[in-house]
Amino acid sequence: MTPVAVSVTTPPPKRRWRPLVWLFVFVQGVVLPLALVGGLAAYLHPQTFWWAQLVAIGLPYWTALLVLFTLTLLLAKQRGWALAYAVISLWLLARTLPLGWLASPPDPAPDDLVLLTFNTPISGAIPEVLLDGTRTFFEDTAPTIAGLQEVVTVQGRERRWLPNHIALVADSLDYLVPMPPLGTERTVDARVPLLIHPAASEVGFETLSQSAFELFPDEEMTSEVFRTHFRWQGREGVHYNVHLVSFGIAKPWTDGVPFYSLSGALGYLRQYRDAYRRRAAHVEAIRAMLAQETLPVLISGDFNATPYNWSVRQLSQGRTDAFRTTGRGWGATYRADLPVVRIDFVFADPAWEVVRAEVPSLFLSDHKPLLVRLRWAEPE
């Protein structure tokens, strides 16, 4: 009997690793470069590396993707790659994670200096809501001083003008809005005024002098600084209320520009490039002003930049980022309806101790406010 040859077909091996390979290619080619550029953007001057500043806006999200991919590699038992990605992820997490949940801040005290920074323009909320909401917020939080942005306060020889919601706070709650005295020859137009609580003197706060600066006023878009020299609890200090130049009114998500429009995308990239370079020049001017200060400095305001951008690093060097060290939660301040980035800050010199920082849930502006409690770090 002739034996019959039987052929056995071996099934092809399952391609179980193909999804991981494609994911690895995507992370290596897209996410990792974005994360590394974003992590280094704070050290790269925008005059040349303006594009790195754009990438840095998304740094927390690039970091989150890398952490997830690191866990995927661990599950796939790719320990060598997992270790390499873990090192990069830890470096980025150290840059991006708020540290407030690790801190044990002291309890608030009645004589703490309560500093508010809030970009609260005239437009945005329904007028009645803006009026009532602003008054209620100031009444509930009672900041000692409030640095505002995009609030136009004008004073000339004959008249003084405040936006309605700020005038209501000044009139009904007796907040002071210091301006140059009436009768000055020129009109004063300040978009970054400082409001002072009527009982500020009870915690030892006294205004000594103030001055407003519009940086590079000949440019189409400028940055504003409002400097206040004050005395608090017998010691003198300086507060800078800052509003750095924005990217402009035109935005892709409001102008309806299709994502596939190359000409539209290039136009916005040029707009952002110019804004980053202009902002860098303004920050260098502010740093020159700060270098002349001999008193402890507080800086607060709308920086139109994230903690991972060059401009923020320049103004925060040697100072405490109030929310990062004592705040709770994510702390994003823009946009108020869907907060994804933190662009409003309070920075304090070492002479100050930051007691607490919080971002109240308030929807009167496209920004959320930042409220910080401070005290002197050591007795004089």
C-alpha positions in Angstrom: 0.0 0.0 0.0 1.5 3.3 -1.1 1.7 5.9 1.7 -0.2 9.1 1.0 1.7 12.3 1.7 -0.3 14.7 3.8 0.7 18.4 3.7 0.1 20.4 6.8 -0.2 24.1 6.3 1.1 26.1 9.2 -1.1 29.2 9.8 0.8 32.5 9.7 1.8 33.9 13.0 -0.6 36.4 14.5 0.4 40.0 14.0 -0.3 40.8 17.6 2.4 43.5 17.8 1.4 45.4 14.7 -0.7 48.0 16.6 2.1 48.5 19.1 4.6 49.0 16.2 2.4 51.7 14.6 1.9 53.3 18.0 5.6 53.3 18.5 6.2 54.9 15.2 3.6 57.6 15.9 5.1 58.4 19.3 8.7 58.4 18.1 7.9 60.5 15.0 5.3 63.0 16.4 4.6 63.0 20.2 8.2 62.6 21.4 9.6 65.5 19.2 6.7 67.7 20.3 7.3 66.9 24.0 11.0 67.6 23.8 10.6 70.8 21.9 7.9 71.9 24.3 10.1 71.0 27.3 13.0 73.1 26.0 10.9 76.1 24.7 11.3 78.1 27.9 15.1 78.2 27.2 14.8 79.1 23.5 14.6 82.8 22.5 11.4 83.5 20.5 13.3 85.7 18.1 14.6 82.5 16.5 12.6 79.7 18.0 9.1 81.3 18.0 7.6 78.1 16.7 8.8 76.2 19.8 6.7 78.6 21.9 3.6 77.4 20.0 4.5 73.8 20.6 5.0 74.4 24.4 1.4 75.4 24.8 0.5 71.7 24.5 3.3 70.4 26.7 1.0 68.9 29.5 -0.9 67.0 26.8 2.3 65.7 25.0 3.5 64.6 28.5 0.3 62.8 29.2 0.6 60.9 26.0 4.2 59.9 26.7 3.2 58.6 30.2 0.4 56.5 28.7 2.9 55.1 26.1 5.4 54.3 28.8 2.7 52.2 30.6 1.9 50.5 27.4 5.6 49.5 26.9 5.6 48.1 30.5 2.6 46.0 29.8 4.2 44.8 26.6 7.3 43.9 28.7 9.5 46.2 26.6 11.5 47.2 29.7 14.4 48.9 27.9 12.2 51.2 25.9 9.9 51.7 28.9 12.9 52.8 31.1 14.0 55.4 28.4 10.5 56.8 28.1 10.1 56.8 31.9 13.1 59.1 32.3 11.8 61.5 29.7 8.3 61.4 31.2 9.6 62.1 34.7 11.6 65.1 33.5 8.5 66.5 31.7 6.2 65.7 34.7 8.6 67.7 36.9 8.0 70.7 34.5 4.3 70.4 34.2 2.7 69.0 37.4 1.4 71.5 40.0 3.2 71.1 43.3 0.5 72.6 45.5 -1.0 69.2 46.4 2.4 68.3 47.9 2.7 71.5 50.0 1.4 72.0 53.6 0.7 75.8 53.5 0.1 77.6 56.8 -3.4 78.6 57.7 -4.7 81.9 56.4 -4.6 84.9 58.8 -6.8 88.0 58.9 -3.8 90.2 58.2 -2.6 88.4 55.1 -2.2 90.4 51.9 -4.8 89.1 49.5 -3.8 89.7 45.9 -6.2 89.2 43.0 -5.3 89.2 39.3 -8.2 89.2 36.9 -8.6 89.9 33.2 -12.2 91.2 33.2 -13.0 93.2 30.0 -16.2 95.1 29.4 -17.5 92.7 26.9 -18.2 89.0 27.4 -21.0 88.5 30.0 -24.5 89.9 29.9 -24.3 93.5 31.4 -26.5 92.7 34.3 -24.6 89.5 35.1 -21.3 91.3 34.8 -22.4 94.0 37.2 -23.9 91.8 39.9 -21.3 89.0 39.5 -18.4 91.4 39.8 -19.8 93.1 42.8 -20.6 89.8 44.6 -17.2 88.4 43.8 -15.4 91.3 45.3 -17.7 91.3 48.3 -17.1 87.6 48.9 -13.3 87.5 48.4 -12.4 91.0 49.7 -8.9 91.2 48.0 -6.6 93.8 49.6 -5.4 94.8 46.1 -6.7 93.7 42.7 -4.7 94.0 39.6 -7.1 94.1 36.6 -6.4 93.8 32.9 -8.4 95.0 29.9 -10.2 97.4 32.1 -10.0 100.9 30.5 -9.9 103.6 33.1 -9.6 107.1 31.7 -8.9 110.4 33.4 -8.3 113.8 31.9 -8.6 117.4 33.0 -12.4 117.4 33.0 -13.6 113.9 33.7 -12.9 110.5 35.1 -14.4 107.3 33.5 -14.5 103.7 34.7 -16.4 100.7 33.2 -19.7 100.2 34.8 -18.8 96.9 36.6 -15.7 98.5 38.1 -17.5 101.7 38.9 -20.0 99.6 40.8 -17.3 98.0 42.9 -15.7 101.4 43.6 -19.0 103.1 44.5 -20.9 100.3 46.4 -17.9 98.6 48.1 -15.7 101.8 48.4 -12.8 100.2 46.6 -10.2 102.8 45.7 -9.0 103.2 42.1 -5.9 105.3 42.3 -5.2 107.5 39.3 -3.1 110.6 38.7 -4.8 113.6 40.3 -7.5 115.5 38.4 -6.3 118.5 36.5 -3.4 116.8 34.7 -2.7 118.2 31.3 -2.7 114.9 29.5 -5.4 112.1 29.4 -4.4 109.0 31.3 -5.6 105.7 29.7 -4.8 102.7 31.9 -5.9 99.2 30.9 -4.2 97.6 34.0 -5.5 99.5 37.0 -5.1 98.5 40.6 -8.1 98.5 43.0 -7.4 98.8 46.7 -9.7 97.6 49.5 -11.1 100.4 51.6 -9.9 98.7 54.8 -6.4 98.0 53.4 -4.9 100.3 55.9 -6.2 98.1 58.7 -3.8 95.3 57.6 -1.1 97.9 57.1 -1.3 98.6 53.4 -0.4 102.0 52.1 0.2 103.2 48.5 3.3 105.4 48.2 3.4 106.0 44.4 2.2 104.6 41.1 3.1 104.9 37.5 1.7 103.4 34.3 3.8 102.2 31.3 2.8 101.4 27.8 5.7 99.5 26.3 6.6 100.4 22.7 3.6 102.7 22.3 4.3 103.3 18.6 3.5 99.7 17.8 0.1 98.5 16.8 -0.2 96.2 19.8 1.6 96.9 23.1 2.0 95.5 26.6 1.0 97.5 29.7 2.5 97.7 33.1 1.1 99.4 36.2 3.8 99.8 38.9 2.8 100.4 42.5 5.3 101.3 45.3 3.6 100.4 48.6 4.2 99.9 52.3 2.7 96.9 54.0 3.0 96.2 57.7 5.8 98.7 58.0 7.9 97.3 55.1 8.1 98.6 51.5 7.6 96.6 48.3 6.7 97.0 44.6 3.8 95.4 42.7 3.8 95.1 38.9 0.4 94.6 37.3 1.3 93.2 33.8 -0.7 92.6 30.6 1.6 91.2 27.9 0.6 91.6 24.3 -1.8 89.0 22.9 -1.9 87.2 19.6 -4.5 89.6 18.3 -8.3 89.6 17.9 -8.3 87.2 14.9 -8.4 83.5 16.0 -8.8 80.4 13.8 -11.6 79.0 15.9 -13.7 82.1 15.8 -12.9 83.2 12.2 -14.2 80.0 10.7 -10.9 79.3 8.8 -11.0 75.6 7.6 -8.2 73.5 9.1 -7.2 72.4 5.6 -6.7 76.0 4.3 -2.9 76.3 3.8 -3.1 80.1 3.1 -5.1 80.6 6.3 -2.7 78.5 8.4 0.3 80.4 7.1 -1.4 83.7 7.8 -2.0 82.7 11.4 1.5 81.4 11.8 2.9 84.7 10.7 0.6 86.5 13.2 1.8 84.2 16.0 5.4 84.6 15.0 5.2 88.4 15.1 3.4 88.3 18.5 6.0 86.0 20.1 8.8 88.2 18.9 7.1 91.4 20.0 6.3 89.9 23.4 9.9 88.9 23.9 11.0 92.5 23.3 8.4 93.7 25.9 9.5 91.1 28.4 13.1 92.2 28.0 12.0 95.8 28.7 10.2 94.7 31.9 13.2 92.7 33.0 15.3 95.9 32.7 12.8 97.7 34.9 12.9 94.9 37.5 16.7 94.9 37.5 16.5 98.5 38.9 14.3 97.5 41.8 15.9 97.4 45.3 12.7 96.4 47.1 10.8 93.0 47.2 8.7 92.6 44.0 5.3 91.0 43.3 4.4 90.5 39.7 0.9 89.5 38.6 -1.2 89.7 35.5 -2.2 88.2 32.2 0.9 87.0 30.5 -0.8 85.5 27.4 1.7 82.6 27.7 1.9 79.3 29.6 4.4 78.3 32.3 6.4 76.5 29.7 7.0 79.6 27.5 10.2 81.7 27.4 8.5 85.0 28.5 7.1 83.4 31.6 10.4 81.9 32.6 12.1 85.3 32.2 9.8 87.0 34.6 9.5 84.2 37.1 13.2 83.4 37.5 14.2 83.6 41.2 10.5 84.0 42.2 7.8 81.7 43.5 5.0 80.8 41.1 2.1 81.1 43.6 -0.3 78.7 42.1 2.3 76.0 41.2 3.6 75.9 44.8 0.4 76.3 46.9 -2.6 75.9 44.5 -4.9 73.0 44.2 -6.1 71.3 41.0 -5.2 72.1 37.4 -5.2 75.9 37.8 -6.0 76.7 34.1 -7.4 80.2 33.7 -8.2 80.4 30.0 -10.7 79.9 28.6 -13.1 80.2 31.5 -15.8 78.0 29.8 -13.2 75.3 28.9 -10.0 76.1 30.8 -7.0 74.3 29.1 -4.1 76.6 29.8 -2.7 78.6 32.7 -1.8 82.1 31.5 -2.5 84.3 34.6 0.1 84.3 37.3 1.4 85.7 40.5 5.2 85.6 41.1 6.6 86.6 44.4 10.2 87.4 45.4 11.8 85.3 48.2 10.9 88.0 50.7 7.3 86.8 50.5 5.7 83.6 51.7 2.8 82.4 49.5 0.2 81.1 51.9 -2.4 80.0 49.4 -3.5 80.3 45.8 -6.8 79.4 44.1 -8.6 79.8 40.8 -12.2 80.5 41.7 -14.9 79.1 39.4 -16.2 82.4 37.8 -17.7 83.0 34.4 -17.7 86.7 34.0 -14.9 86.9 31.5 -13.0 84.6 29.1 -10.4 84.4 31.9 -10.8 83.0 35.4 -9.4 85.0 38.3 -6.4 84.0 40.4 -6.5 84.8 44.2 -3.4 84.6 46.3 -2.7 85.2 50.0 0.8 86.4 51.0 2.8 87.5 54.0 6.3 88.5 54.7 8.6 85.4 54.8 10.5 86.6 57.9 10.1 89.6 60.3 12.0 92.6 59.2 
